[in-house]
Amino acid sequence: MTSAGPGGYWPWNDRQGRFSALRAGCFALVLVPALILALQAWTHQLGSKPWTQAVHDTGTWALRILVLTLAVTPLRRILDWNRLIGIRRMLGLSVLAYGLGHLSLYCIDLAFDWGLILSEIVKRVYLVVGITALIGLVALGITSTDGMIRRLGSARWQRLHNLVYPIACLGLFHFALQSKIDVTQPVLLAGLFALLMAYRGLNRLGIPLGFGSLALTALAAGLATALAETAWYAFATGASAWLIFQANADIVVYQDWTALRPGHWVALVGLALAVLHLIRRPEPRPSGLRRHARA
């Protein structure tokens, strides 16, 4: 393991023990949802069922940070910002922390009645899906250290941590099932996840990252998100799929920006990244690396 130096192993230090503004900022940001939740609880702003609301909020934030964690590698390539890799482990462990908080608050909400808790998990499909995803996150968290990488070997470790993708799918499915009718948030996160997987697909296929390829990917992911939302509402309510899909055009017809649907947001995020890729300033690299690259 790389020496941490005199600074020690603090979350805001890099692997050499030096203060990192990027890591410090990331650490502060992942604490914000927990602090807001604590403040809401202290000031009685969590509604008539505060424990239930806290369960929902921690679960939602676990999935949001999970999607952000999966965005590190694509953003690193798109923005040519290699230092982003330094916050990936912190983000991943934050996902685990919020996930465990989600389960702990659920147990508190049921007064630690283990019989009731187990029966609820067994009876409800969305809880089975959620607990499976959480077990997977625990396995990834336990094996996230440098020591475990050495013990497992890089190839085996990588195969294990590739399970984060099916784990993310399970988590998003759990969120959608739990949300029942209003699946705006789950669909948005699922659309962003699909966008990130599309970026990885471009890399796997060897398609160069350019404004054109990134913009087309953004539009395709936005359309796929809109179709997924349409399919869910049509199945859940029995309403006309075509009428549901047409609702995505309300922003154009009525000039109503509040009518932005998840598909719009996914496309806008992807298009923004395409623009940032176009105007990015690549990180400076050591001159030796540049000479080697030219050779």
C-alpha positions as CSV (number, residue, x, y, z in Angstrom):
1,M,0.0,0.0,0.0
2,T,1.2,3.5,-0.8
3,S,2.4,5.3,2.2
4,A,0.0,8.0,3.4
5,G,2.8,10.2,4.7
6,P,2.6,12.5,7.7
7,G,-1.0,13.5,6.9
8,G,-2.4,10.1,7.7
9,Y,-5.4,8.3,6.2
10,W,-8.0,11.0,6.4
11,P,-10.9,11.2,3.9
12,W,-9.7,14.6,2.6
13,N,-6.1,13.4,2.0
14,D,-4.9,11.6,-1.2
15,R,-2.9,8.4,-1.2
16,Q,0.3,10.2,-0.4
17,G,-1.2,11.8,2.7
18,R,-1.5,15.3,1.1
19,F,-4.6,17.4,1.3
20,S,-6.9,17.0,-1.7
21,A,-9.5,19.7,-2.4
22,L,-11.4,17.2,-4.6
23,R,-11.5,14.5,-2.0
24,A,-12.4,17.1,0.7
25,G,-15.2,18.5,-1.4
26,C,-16.5,15.0,-2.2
27,F,-16.5,14.0,1.5
28,A,-18.4,17.2,2.5
29,L,-21.0,16.6,-0.2
30,V,-21.7,13.0,0.7
31,L,-22.3,14.1,4.3
32,V,-24.9,16.8,3.3
33,P,-27.9,14.5,2.8
34,A,-27.3,12.9,6.2
35,L,-27.0,16.3,7.9
36,I,-30.1,17.6,6.2
37,L,-32.0,14.5,7.3
38,A,-30.8,14.9,10.9
39,L,-31.8,18.6,10.8
40,Q,-35.3,17.7,9.5
41,A,-35.7,15.1,12.2
42,W,-34.6,17.6,14.9
43,T,-37.0,20.2,13.6
44,H,-39.9,17.7,13.1
45,Q,-40.1,18.2,9.4
46,L,-40.3,14.6,8.4
47,G,-44.1,14.4,8.4
48,S,-46.5,12.2,10.4
49,K,-44.3,9.1,9.8
50,P,-40.8,10.4,10.4
51,W,-39.1,7.0,10.5
52,T,-40.7,5.9,7.3
53,Q,-39.7,9.1,5.6
54,A,-36.2,8.7,6.8
55,V,-36.1,5.2,5.4
56,H,-37.2,6.5,2.0
57,D,-34.7,9.4,2.0
58,T,-31.7,7.3,2.9
59,G,-32.6,4.7,0.3
60,T,-33.0,7.3,-2.4
61,W,-29.7,8.9,-1.6
62,A,-28.0,5.5,-1.6
63,L,-29.1,5.1,-5.2
64,R,-28.3,8.6,-6.2
65,I,-24.7,8.3,-5.0
66,L,-24.5,4.8,-6.6
67,V,-25.3,6.3,-10.0
68,L,-22.7,9.1,-9.3
69,T,-20.1,6.4,-8.4
70,L,-20.7,4.7,-11.7
71,A,-20.3,8.0,-13.4
72,V,-16.7,8.4,-12.3
73,T,-15.1,6.4,-15.0
74,P,-17.2,7.7,-17.9
75,L,-16.7,11.3,-16.7
76,R,-13.0,10.7,-16.3
77,R,-12.9,9.8,-20.0
78,I,-15.3,12.4,-21.3
79,L,-13.8,15.3,-19.4
80,D,-10.2,14.0,-19.5
81,W,-10.1,14.4,-15.7
82,N,-8.1,11.5,-14.4
83,R,-8.1,12.8,-10.8
84,L,-11.8,11.8,-10.5
85,I,-10.7,8.2,-10.0
86,G,-9.5,9.3,-6.5
87,I,-13.0,9.8,-5.2
88,R,-14.6,6.5,-6.6
89,R,-13.9,4.4,-3.5
90,M,-15.2,7.2,-1.2
91,L,-18.4,7.4,-3.2
92,G,-18.8,3.6,-3.2
93,L,-18.4,3.4,0.6
94,S,-20.9,6.3,1.0
95,V,-23.4,4.2,-1.0
96,L,-22.9,1.4,1.5
97,A,-23.2,3.7,4.5
98,Y,-26.5,5.1,3.2
99,G,-27.7,1.6,2.3
100,L,-27.0,0.3,5.8
101,G,-28.6,3.4,7.3
102,H,-31.7,2.6,5.1
103,L,-31.9,-0.9,6.5
104,S,-31.2,0.3,10.1
105,L,-34.0,2.9,10.0
106,Y,-36.4,0.3,8.6
107,C,-35.6,-2.0,11.6
108,I,-36.2,1.0,13.9
109,D,-39.5,1.8,12.2
110,L,-40.6,-1.8,12.9
111,A,-39.3,-1.5,16.6
112,F,-36.7,-4.2,16.0
113,D,-39.4,-6.9,15.8
114,W,-37.2,-9.4,14.1
115,G,-40.1,-11.8,13.4
116,L,-42.1,-9.0,11.7
117,I,-39.0,-7.8,9.9
118,L,-38.2,-11.2,8.4
119,S,-41.8,-11.9,7.6
120,E,-42.1,-8.6,5.7
121,I,-38.9,-9.2,3.8
122,V,-40.1,-12.7,2.8
123,K,-43.6,-11.6,1.8
124,R,-42.7,-8.5,-0.3
125,V,-40.9,-8.9,-3.5
126,Y,-39.4,-5.4,-3.5
127,L,-37.9,-6.1,0.0
128,V,-36.3,-9.3,-1.3
129,V,-34.9,-7.4,-4.2
130,G,-33.6,-4.6,-2.0
131,I,-32.0,-6.8,0.6
132,T,-30.2,-8.8,-2.2
133,A,-28.8,-5.5,-3.6
134,L,-27.7,-4.5,-0.1
135,I,-25.9,-7.8,0.5
136,G,-24.1,-7.3,-2.7
137,L,-23.0,-3.8,-1.6
138,V,-21.7,-5.2,1.6
139,A,-19.6,-7.7,-0.3
140,L,-18.2,-4.9,-2.5
141,G,-17.5,-2.7,0.5
142,I,-15.6,-5.4,2.5
143,T,-13.4,-6.1,-0.5
144,S,-12.8,-2.5,-1.5
145,T,-9.4,-2.2,0.3
146,D,-6.0,-2.4,-1.2
147,G,-5.3,-5.4,0.9
148,M,-8.3,-7.3,-0.5
149,I,-7.2,-6.4,-4.0
150,R,-3.8,-8.0,-3.4
151,R,-5.4,-11.0,-1.7
152,L,-8.0,-11.7,-4.4
153,G,-5.7,-10.7,-7.3
154,S,-6.7,-7.9,-9.6
155,A,-8.5,-10.1,-12.2
156,R,-10.7,-11.8,-9.5
157,W,-11.3,-8.6,-7.7
158,Q,-12.4,-6.9,-10.9
159,R,-14.8,-9.7,-11.8
160,L,-16.3,-9.4,-8.3
161,H,-16.7,-5.6,-8.5
162,N,-18.3,-5.9,-11.9
163,L,-21.3,-7.1,-9.9
164,V,-22.0,-3.4,-9.1
165,Y,-23.9,-3.2,-12.4
166,P,-26.5,-5.9,-11.6
167,I,-26.6,-4.6,-8.0
168,A,-27.5,-1.2,-9.4
169,C,-30.2,-2.8,-11.5
170,L,-31.6,-4.5,-8.4
171,G,-31.5,-1.3,-6.4
172,L,-33.3,0.7,-9.1
173,F,-35.9,-2.1,-9.5
174,H,-36.5,-2.1,-5.7
175,F,-36.9,1.7,-5.9
176,A,-39.5,1.5,-8.7
177,L,-41.5,-1.3,-7.0
178,Q,-41.5,0.6,-3.7
179,S,-42.6,3.8,-5.5
180,K,-45.7,2.1,-7.0
181,I,-47.5,4.7,-9.1
182,D,-45.2,7.7,-9.1
183,V,-41.9,6.4,-10.6
184,T,-40.4,9.8,-11.7
185,Q,-37.4,9.5,-9.5
186,P,-36.7,5.8,-10.2
187,V,-37.1,6.3,-13.9
188,L,-34.7,9.4,-13.8
189,L,-32.0,7.4,-12.0
190,A,-32.6,4.4,-14.3
191,G,-32.2,6.7,-17.4
192,L,-29.0,8.2,-16.0
193,F,-27.7,4.6,-15.4
194,A,-28.6,3.7,-19.0
195,L,-26.7,6.8,-20.2
196,L,-23.6,5.7,-18.2
197,M,-23.9,2.2,-19.6
198,A,-24.1,3.6,-23.1
199,Y,-20.9,5.5,-22.6
200,R,-19.2,2.3,-21.5
201,G,-20.6,0.7,-24.6
202,L,-19.0,3.3,-26.8
203,N,-15.7,2.6,-25.1
204,R,-16.1,-1.2,-25.4
205,L,-16.9,-0.8,-29.2
206,G,-14.0,1.5,-29.7
207,I,-16.2,4.4,-30.9
208,P,-14.2,7.7,-30.4
209,L,-15.7,10.1,-27.9
210,G,-16.7,13.2,-29.9
211,F,-19.4,15.7,-29.7
212,G,-21.5,13.8,-32.3
213,S,-21.3,10.4,-30.7
214,L,-21.9,11.8,-27.2
215,A,-24.9,13.9,-28.4
216,L,-26.5,11.0,-30.3
217,T,-26.0,8.8,-27.2
218,A,-27.7,11.4,-25.0
219,L,-30.7,11.7,-27.3
220,A,-31.0,7.9,-27.6
221,A,-30.8,7.5,-23.8
222,G,-33.4,10.2,-23.3
223,L,-35.7,8.5,-25.7
224,A,-35.2,5.1,-24.0
225,T,-36.0,6.7,-20.7
226,A,-39.2,8.2,-22.0
227,L,-40.2,4.8,-23.5
228,A,-39.5,3.1,-20.2
229,E,-41.6,5.6,-18.2
230,T,-44.4,5.2,-20.8
231,A,-44.3,1.4,-20.5
232,W,-44.4,1.5,-16.7
233,Y,-47.3,3.9,-16.4
234,A,-49.2,2.1,-19.2
235,F,-48.8,-1.3,-17.4
236,A,-49.6,0.1,-13.9
237,T,-52.6,2.2,-14.9
238,G,-53.9,0.7,-18.1
239,A,-53.9,4.1,-19.7
240,S,-53.0,4.6,-23.4
241,A,-49.3,4.3,-23.9
242,W,-49.4,6.8,-26.8
243,L,-51.1,9.4,-24.7
244,I,-48.6,8.9,-21.9
245,F,-45.7,9.2,-24.3
246,Q,-47.2,12.4,-25.8
247,A,-47.1,14.0,-22.4
248,N,-43.3,14.3,-22.9
249,A,-44.1,16.9,-25.6
250,D,-45.9,19.2,-23.2
251,I,-42.8,21.2,-22.7
252,V,-42.9,22.1,-26.4
253,V,-46.7,22.5,-26.8
254,Y,-47.3,24.6,-23.6
255,Q,-43.8,26.1,-23.1
256,D,-44.0,24.8,-19.5
257,W,-40.5,24.0,-18.1
258,T,-42.1,22.3,-15.1
259,A,-43.2,19.6,-17.6
260,L,-39.7,18.3,-18.0
261,R,-39.9,14.5,-17.7
262,P,-37.0,12.1,-16.8
263,G,-36.3,11.5,-20.5
264,H,-35.7,15.2,-21.0
265,W,-33.4,15.5,-18.0
266,V,-31.3,12.5,-19.2
267,A,-31.0,13.9,-22.7
268,L,-30.1,17.4,-21.2
269,V,-27.4,15.9,-18.9
270,G,-25.9,13.9,-21.8
271,L,-25.9,16.9,-24.1
272,A,-24.3,19.1,-21.4
273,L,-21.5,16.5,-21.1
274,A,-21.1,16.5,-24.9
275,V,-20.6,20.3,-24.8
276,L,-18.2,20.0,-21.9
277,H,-16.2,17.4,-23.8
278,L,-16.0,19.8,-26.7
279,I,-14.7,22.7,-24.6
280,R,-12.7,20.7,-22.0
281,R,-9.1,21.5,-21.1
282,P,-7.3,18.2,-20.7
283,E,-5.2,17.7,-17.6
284,P,-1.5,18.4,-18.1
285,R,0.6,15.3,-18.2
286,P,4.3,14.9,-17.5
287,S,6.5,15.8,-20.5
288,G,7.9,12.3,-20.4
289,L,4.5,10.8,-20.9
290,R,3.8,13.1,-23.8
291,R,7.1,12.1,-25.5
292,H,6.3,8.5,-25.0
293,A,2.8,9.0,-26.4
294,R,4.3,10.6,-29.6
295,A,6.7,7.7,-30.0
